Amino acid sequence: AVFSDGPVSGVNFTAAGEWVRFRSIDLGSVAPYGFRANVAAAAGATIQVRAGGPGGHLLGTLAVAATGGAGTYTAQAGLLDAPLTGVQDIYL
């Protein structure tokens, strides 16, 4: 499920192979080299950040550490190995 509350968006109860698109994200003129996600996970997982489509250009990954459960959120950071600039559709 995807939800939005003003500038904050969220995704919950995901499974392997599912993805979410953030449309027309303005990355600016200086490429970002990292990102942060507030995640809750009973077990470890991986979030891939891609541009152009669910199987598009891989920008980076976040190895999500277990947080103790679906209701326990922590901020975790990942690096973008292939950062982009400008307006992009970003897929997680």
Residue pairs with C-beta under 8 A, 6 or more apart in sequence:
1 11
1 12
1 13
2 9
2 10
2 11
2 20
3 9
3 10
3 11
3 12
4 10
9 22
11 20
11 92
12 40
12 70
13 70
14 20
19 54
19 91
19 92
20 91
20 92
21 54
21 89
21 90
21 91
22 89
22 90
22 91
22 92
23 89
24 87
24 88
24 89
25 87
25 88
25 89
25 90
26 86
26 87
27 83
27 84
27 85
27 86
27 87
27 88
28 85
28 86
29 85
29 86
30 85
31 80
31 83
31 84
31 85
32 80
32 83
33 79
33 80
33 83
34 60
34 77
34 78
34 79
34 80
35 49
35 60
35 62
35 77
35 78
35 80
36 75
36 76
36 77
36 78
37 47
37 62
37 64
37 75
37 76
37 77
37 78
38 73
38 74
38 75
38 76
39 47
39 64
39 67
39 73
39 74
39 76
40 67
40 69
40 70
40 71
40 72
40 73
40 74
41 64
41 65
41 66
41 67
41 70
42 66
42 67
42 68
42 69
42 70
43 66
44 63
44 64
44 65
44 66
45 64
46 61
46 62
46 63
46 64
47 61
47 62
47 64
47 78
47 92
48 58
48 60
48 61
48 92
49 58
49 59
49 60
49 61
49 62
49 78
49 80
49 90
49 91
49 92
50 56
50 57
50 58
50 59
50 90
50 91
50 92
51 57
51 59
51 84
51 88
51 89
51 90
51 91
52 88
52 89
52 91
53 89
53 91
54 91
56 91
57 82
57 84
58 81
58 82
59 80
59 81
59 82
59 83
59 84
59 90
60 78
60 79
60 80
60 81
60 82
60 83
61 78
62 76
62 77
62 78
63 78
64 76
65 74
65 76
67 73
67 74
